[in-house]
Amino acid sequence: MSFSAPTAVSAASTTESDSVRAGSGSGPAAITVGLRGVTVIYDDRVSLDDVTIEFASGQMTAVAGSNGSGKSTLLGAIAGVVPLSAGTVELDGARVAYVAQRSSVPDHLPLSVRQVVEMGRWSQRGAWRRLTRDDRDIVASSIAAVGLEGFERRPLSALSGGQRQRALVAQGLAQRAQILLLDEPTAGLDNEACELIALALAAETLRGATVIHATHDSDVINAADRVLRLERGRFV
């Protein structure tokens, strides 16, 4: 499930509003994410190997690579949910939304589509707090963006796998974060759903967000502003 990840690795908290101001205007895009010598080791296996790279606001980056190349580990390291063995992740106080793979989320959570997407506003309002009119509008627009209008009251457990994936993407969109991370967001989706998600991610970059997603989808890769390939924990 997506959630608002800790912003601090070497970053202070932010008071920025839902709109992303970084990168607006005619000058060069601001650097929102910086990895400096990041290494992640699991059980004596190197998943990320001394990675140094930057990501700019208002840019969509596709991270490609074979299974086990380190794509999911990279996203988790940026989100702050994967411990670093060495190096730092610099976020400049930006809020992070992380949409994990559907397979990592229980399919039988006793929640409706609307409730799942409303959880995306918790980073702004706190858990189970009453949502404002603006919050409800953001939830509704996020649901519409992934083509789930009419499914708001449907239990997550009653959805197909592709529909559940779209609900999780909608939750990530609802956070209106400065950094949006997605792990295989179009896996198992039909062409129409893939196109909807591609449009939604493009809209995120237009408002100035940094969008980074791991993918095997050639169409998603071709639509990205920047394509990076990971192999054995290193960019090649």
C-alpha positions in Angstrom: 0.0 0.0 0.0 1.2 3.5 -0.6 1.9 5.7 2.3 3.7 8.9 3.3 7.2 7.8 3.9 9.6 9.5 6.3 11.2 12.5 4.7 14.3 12.6 6.8 17.5 10.9 5.8 19.3 14.2 5.7 16.2 16.4 5.3 14.1 18.6 7.5 10.3 18.5 7.6 8.4 20.6 5.2 5.5 23.0 5.5 4.9 23.2 1.7 1.3 23.1 0.5 -0.1 20.4 -1.8 1.1 22.3 -4.9 4.8 21.7 -5.7 6.6 24.9 -6.1 10.0 23.6 -6.9 10.9 23.6 -10.5 8.3 26.1 -11.6 9.3 29.0 -13.8 11.6 29.1 -16.8 14.9 28.3 -14.9 16.4 24.8 -14.6 14.4 22.3 -12.6 15.3 22.0 -8.9 16.9 18.8 -7.7 14.5 17.1 -5.3 16.2 13.8 -4.7 19.9 13.1 -4.3 21.5 9.8 -3.5 25.2 9.9 -2.4 27.1 6.7 -2.3 24.0 4.7 -1.4 24.7 1.0 -0.7 22.1 -1.5 0.6 23.1 -5.0 1.6 20.6 -7.8 2.4 22.0 -11.0 4.0 25.4 -10.4 2.5 23.9 -9.7 -0.9 24.5 -6.2 -2.4 21.2 -4.8 -3.7 22.4 -1.3 -4.3 26.1 -0.7 -4.9 27.5 2.8 -4.2 24.7 4.6 -6.1 25.1 8.4 -6.6 22.4 10.1 -8.7 20.0 13.0 -8.7 16.3 13.4 -9.7 14.7 16.7 -10.7 11.3 18.2 -10.0 8.8 18.1 -12.8 10.5 15.1 -14.4 9.3 11.5 -14.9 12.0 8.9 -14.6 11.5 5.2 -15.5 13.9 2.8 -13.8 14.2 -0.4 -15.9 16.2 -3.6 -15.2 15.8 -7.3 -14.8 14.1 -8.8 -11.7 16.5 -8.6 -8.7 18.5 -5.7 -10.3 17.7 -3.4 -7.3 14.7 -1.4 -8.7 12.4 -1.9 -5.7 15.3 -1.4 -3.3 16.1 1.9 -4.9 12.5 3.1 -4.4 12.5 1.8 -0.8 15.7 3.6 0.0 14.4 6.9 -1.3 11.1 6.4 0.6 13.0 5.7 3.8 11.6 2.2 4.3 14.8 0.4 3.4 17.8 0.9 5.7 21.0 2.0 4.1 24.2 0.2 4.7 26.2 3.3 3.5 25.6 6.7 2.0 22.8 9.2 2.3 19.5 10.1 0.6 18.8 13.9 0.4 15.2 15.0 0.0 15.4 18.7 0.8 12.4 18.4 3.1 10.1 17.0 0.4 7.1 14.8 1.2 7.2 11.3 -0.3 4.4 9.1 -1.5 5.3 5.5 -2.2 3.0 3.0 -4.1 4.3 -0.5 -3.5 3.6 -3.5 -5.7 0.1 -4.8 -5.3 1.5 -8.2 -4.3 2.8 -6.7 -1.1 -0.7 -5.5 0.0 -3.2 -8.0 1.5 -6.1 -8.4 -0.9 -8.7 -8.8 1.9 -8.4 -5.5 3.8 -11.8 -4.6 5.1 -11.8 -1.2 3.3 -13.7 0.4 0.4 -12.0 2.0 -2.5 -12.8 5.4 -1.2 -11.4 4.6 2.3 -8.2 3.3 0.7 -7.8 6.5 -1.3 -8.7 8.7 1.7 -5.8 7.2 3.5 -3.6 9.2 1.1 -4.7 12.3 2.9 -3.5 11.1 6.3 -0.1 12.6 5.8 -1.9 16.0 5.8 -4.7 15.5 8.2 -3.6 12.6 10.5 -5.1 9.1 10.7 -8.9 9.0 10.7 -9.3 12.7 11.0 -12.3 14.3 9.3 -11.4 15.4 5.8 -12.0 18.9 4.5 -13.9 19.7 1.3 -10.5 20.1 -0.5 -9.5 16.7 0.8 -12.7 15.1 -0.5 -12.2 16.8 -3.9 -8.7 15.5 -4.1 -9.9 12.0 -3.3 -12.6 12.2 -5.9 -10.3 13.5 -8.6 -7.7 10.8 -7.8 -10.3 8.0 -8.1 -11.4 9.5 -11.4 -7.9 9.8 -12.7 -7.5 6.0 -12.5 -10.9 5.2 -13.9 -12.6 3.9 -10.7 -15.6 6.2 -10.6 -18.6 4.2 -9.5 -16.4 1.9 -7.5 -16.0 4.1 -4.5 -18.1 1.9 -2.1 -16.8 -1.4 -3.5 -14.7 -3.4 -1.0 -11.1 -3.8 -2.0 -11.5 -7.5 -1.7 -14.3 -7.4 -4.4 -12.0 -5.8 -7.0 -10.0 -7.5 -9.6 -6.2 -7.4 -9.2 -5.9 -4.6 -11.8 -8.6 -2.6 -10.1 -6.8 -3.0 -6.7 -3.6 -1.8 -8.3 -5.4 1.3 -9.6 -6.9 2.0 -6.2 -3.3 2.0 -4.7 -2.1 4.3 -7.4 -5.1 6.6 -6.7 -4.0 6.6 -3.0 -0.5 7.7 -4.0 -2.0 10.5 -6.2 -4.2 11.7 -3.3 -1.1 12.5 -1.2 -0.1 15.3 -3.5 3.5 14.7 -2.5 6.5 16.4 -4.0 8.0 13.0 -4.7 5.9 10.1 -6.1 7.5 6.6 -6.2 5.7 3.7 -7.9 6.8 0.1 -8.1 5.5 -1.5 -11.3 2.3 0.6 -11.3 1.0 -0.8 -14.6 1.8 -4.5 -14.0 -1.2 -6.7 -15.0 -3.3 -3.7 -16.2 -5.1 -3.6 -19.6 -4.3 -0.9 -22.2 -7.0 1.5 -21.1 -5.9 1.4 -17.5 -2.3 1.9 -18.4 -3.2 4.9 -20.5 -5.1 6.4 -17.6 -2.2 6.0 -15.2 0.2 7.4 -17.8 -1.9 10.5 -18.0 -2.2 10.8 -14.2 1.6 10.6 -13.8 2.1 13.1 -16.6 -0.2 15.5 -14.7 1.9 15.0 -11.6 5.0 16.1 -13.4 3.1 19.1 -14.7 2.4 20.3 -11.2 6.1 19.9 -10.4 6.3 16.6 -8.7 9.3 14.3 -9.1 7.9 10.9 -10.4 10.1 7.8 -10.3 8.8 4.4 -11.2 10.2 1.0 -11.6 8.8 -0.8 -14.6 9.2 -3.4 -17.3 6.6 -1.8 -19.5 8.1 -0.6 -22.8 5.3 1.9 -23.4 5.8 3.4 -19.9 9.6 3.5 -20.5 9.1 5.3 -23.9 6.8 7.9 -22.3 9.3 8.8 -19.6 11.4 12.0 -19.6 14.4 10.0 -18.5 15.2 6.3 -18.5 17.7 4.6 -16.2 18.7 1.0 -16.2 19.8 -0.9 -13.1 21.8 -4.1 -13.2 23.2 -5.8 -10.1 22.6 -2.7 -8.0 24.4 -0.2 -10.3 23.2 2.1 -13.0 24.5 1.1 -16.5 
